[in-house]
């Protein structure tokens, strides 16, 4: 049962307790959007919510493990009861488990890649966004409006595919395929689904030597999350500009 429909647009940002997710939530909230931030770690998510609330922003927090069907269903129930609508989904939560390693130590080379690492990576980076789409896009269809942003990476581009970090690369290439499929199956509902590469950003994942700030990286995500009705769908973008698959 709905307790009342939000007058504001509502966004969900996964993995929003730090880095790009937190900054994306901040920038969306500054656009008069109610943002539900999610995090697998309840304590860190609560701290992030308090930080944004202290800035005068309209945010809610819901714990979420994107690899858990029951956790995703709980998020859907939370949105129904607290907001009654969903306008934006940013699939930001992700892992990069094979970022380090050499052919000698294992991990980074395809010849030493473990199926366990590949499976764990796919559960978060691909299956998570799929579960969220299955749970939340029906809400968007009801109101004939939605924006879905899948956080991808240039490391998933087939046109520039190189070696090393196979689990991460494969997961992002597969996520791009999911973007295309979702875009095709939401035609006619004013739901725009796109992949975004934020570039090499100074986050815990990107490291301190990355070339871009989190503010710069988040700007392209927010652009895709707030596209006008005649905006693109089924595309791959960096800084609002199309890039090759």
C-alpha angles and dihedrals in degrees: 000000000000118000091202136314118261114248089211127068110264126221133188119208116186122210089020101149093096147358120008094356093054093046092047089052090049094050093046092049090051086061091063093262122138106234126203106203118201133196135169089223107069096198095050091045092052091050090051091050092051090050092055094042088054087058089057095253127146105242138148129193130222124173111238137181103190091202092060120083091201092051091050090049090051089054090052091051090048091053092048094050101039104032112011092212144053124204105165134034119187111189097203102142110107146143133223102196099161098048091117133046142075135231087266097050097033127226104087102053122078088225091062098034114132121223087224091061091045093049094047091048094049092049091060104029099039113012092045094059089043092053091047092049091051091050102040111027091072086065089054092048090056091060096034092236135095145136121204121188119190113199105229134161142227085244086072095057111116089201091063101025115154136169133281131051092049097172093055094042094049092047093053093045088051090047089055089054089051089052091056093047094049092047091053094048095049097053111135095026099086088245114141118199121189142161119232131197108202093196126235102326132186099248134123087273097042096043132223095289096060115125100231136063121233088247091058093045094048094050092072091048092052090048090058092043093056102040118150119249091265092052125121126277131193093028139127116229144179118190089350093303124112117250131192121273 
